Amino acid sequence: MIESEVLDYLKTHQDARGIAHWKKHAEKSGGLSNYGVGLTKLRKFAKTIGKDAQLAEKLWQSSVYEMKTIALLIDDPKKMTIEQAETQVDQLQGGYLAHVFSSCDATLAKTPFVVELADKWIASDDPTRQGCGYGLLYEVAKSKKKSAPAEAYFLNHIAIIQASYRGQSISVLLGMTGALVAIGKRSKVLNAAALNLAQSIGPIEFDPDGRCDPFDAVKHLTSDYVSQKLGL
C-alpha cells in the first residue's frame, strides 16, 4: 500500500462528528488536520496493511492525525530503535497521539527495549516523556510473557509513583494510575500495594466537558473480575 491509498481511505470514511470533536478540542491537535475517523476503524484498517516500516516512516511525516496514527500502528517493533522513539516523542504534537504511541497496545511496547525506555522516560523531567513512560509501564505490566519483569520491579515503580504523584499534571497522573491498575492485576501482593496507593490518590477528574466519570483506579483494582482472577 502507498500513502495515497491511505489518504483515499480516510477521505472515504471521514466522519463529521469526529471532525467537530477535533475542532472543539483544538488545543490537543498540535496543528494536525483530522478526518474524524475513530481509532477502532483505524486499527482494523492498519491490520489490512500489516507491518510496514517504510510506509510508517512516510506516513509519520504527514500533517494528518490519522495518517500519523496509522504510522504508529503499522510500524515494525523489530526494526524500531530507541533513537527513533526519542525523535517521535518530541513530535507527538499534542495529547491525542501519545495514547497510541505509548499505550493502547502500542507497537513501541512490543520492542525489545520497552522496559529500558519506560524506566528512562519515567525518570525524565519532560512531562510528555513521563506520561509516555507510564503508558509503556502499563503495557509492560499487562505482559504475560515469561520474560516480563519480576514482582520487585513493579513494587519499585509503585514506590516511585508514591513519592512523586503529588503536583503532577493530569496527563502524567492518569498515566501513573493507569499503570497502577495494570500492575495491581498481576498478583495479590501487587494488588494490595497498588490499591493502597490508589486510595491515597483518589479519583481523577480529566474531562472538562463532564461527559466522562473521573478515573478511579480503586474501582478497577477491586472489581469482581480482579477479585476472581487473584482469588481475593
HUQUIMO-V814854 format. One record per residue. N is the residue number from 0. RES is the residue in one small letter. SS is DSSP state (A for helix, B for strand, O for the rest). OMEGA is omega in whole degrees, 0 to 359 (999 if undefined). Layout:
# HUQUIMO-V814854
n = {N N}
res = {RES RES}
ss = {SS SS}
omega = {OMEGA OMEGA}
This chain:
# HUQUIMO-V814854
n = {0 1 2 3 4 5 6 7 8 9 10 11 12 13 14 15 16 17 18 19 20 21 22 23 24 25 26 27 28 29 30 31 32 33 34 35 36 37 38 39 40 41 42 43 44 45 46 47 48 49 50 51 52 53 54 55 56 57 58 59 60 61 62 63 64 65 66 67 68 69 70 71 72 73 74 75 76 77 78 79 80 81 82 83 84 85 86 87 88 89 90 91 92 93 94 95 96 97 98 99 100 101 102 103 104 105 106 107 108 109 110 111 112 113 114 115 116 117 118 119 120 121 122 123 124 125 126 127 128 129 130 131 132 133 134 135 136 137 138 139 140 141 142 143 144 145 146 147 148 149 150 151 152 153 154 155 156 157 158 159 160 161 162 163 164 165 166 167 168 169 170 171 172 173 174 175 176 177 178 179 180 181 182 183 184 185 186 187 188 189 190 191 192 193 194 195 196 197 198 199 200 201 202 203 204 205 206 207 208 209 210 211 212 213 214 215 216 217 218 219 220 221 222 223 224 225 226 227 228 229 230 231}
res = {m i e s e v l d y l k t h q d a r g i a h w k k h a e k s g g l s n y g v g l t k l r k f a k t i g k d a q l a e k l w q s s v y e m k t i a l l i d d p k k m t i e q a e t q v d q l q g g y l a h v f s s c d a t l a k t p f v v e l a d k w i a s d d p t r q g c g y g l l y e v a k s k k k s a p a e a y f l n h i a i i q a s y r g q s i s v l l g m t g a l v a i g k r s k v l n a a a l n l a q s i g p i e f d p d g r c d p f d a v k h l t s d y v s q k l g l}
ss = {O O A A A A A A A A A A O O O A A A A A A A A A O A A A O O O O B O O O O O A A A A A A A A A A A O O O A A A A A A A A O O O B A A A A A A A A A A O O O O O O O A A A A A A A A O O O O O A A A A A A A A O O O O A A A A O O O A A A A A A A A A O O O O A A A A A A A A A A A A A A A A O O O O O O O O A A A A A A A A A A A A A A O O O O O A A A A A A A A A A A A A A A O O O A A A A A A A A A A A A A A O O B O O O O O O O O O O B O A A A A A O O A A A A A A A O O}
omega = {180 185 184 179 176 179 178 178 182 179 181 185 181 186 184 180 178 179 179 178 180 180 181 181 184 182 179 185 183 180 180 174 189 178 176 180 183 183 180 178 180 179 180 180 180 179 178 178 184 180 183 184 181 178 179 180 180 181 181 180 182 175 179 183 183 180 175 179 178 177 180 183 185 180 184 182 179 182 180 180 176 179 178 180 180 178 183 181 176 184 184 173 177 188 188 183 185 182 180 183 190 179 179 181 185 176 180 181 180 179 180 182 187 181 178 183 179 181 181 183 177 180 183 174 181 182 179 178 178 180 179 177 178 173 178 178 176 180 178 181 178 187 176 181 177 181 180 181 179 182 182 179 182 175 178 180 174 178 178 179 179 185 190 187 182 178 180 175 180 183 179 180 176 177 179 183 175 178 178 180 180 179 183 177 185 184 178 181 181 178 181 181 180 181 179 179 180 178 178 181 180 179 183 175 183 184 181 180 180 181 181 176 175 178 183 181 181 180 180 184 180 181 177 181 181 180 179 181 185 182 182 999}
